Amino acid sequence: MDPREKKYVPVVVRFEADGRLRPLVIEFDEGRRYPIDRIVDVRRAACQSVGGVGVRYTCRIGGRESYLWLEKNRWFVCARTDAE
């Protein structure tokens, strides 16, 4: 299993008229930007691999599904670590 870490990331978000949040872009390491193609699912969930509980967004980014969590007004992803 790949070692993972909780990584807090900047996210560009749209606030919908009904109050929902819609993440649009995830920024990662030195300004790399990943546009979110589609939100597949939104639910309250725990991150089993690195800990934390919040609203989990299942996102489609470049044809692949990935999770993005909103925990206490901060966004995080489970990022691969550079293990030796």
Secondary structure, DSSP 8 states (H G I E B T S, - for coil): ---EEEEE--EEEEE-TTS-EEEEEEEETTTEEEE--EEEEEEEEE-TTT--EEEEEEEEETTEEEEEEEETTEEEEEEE----
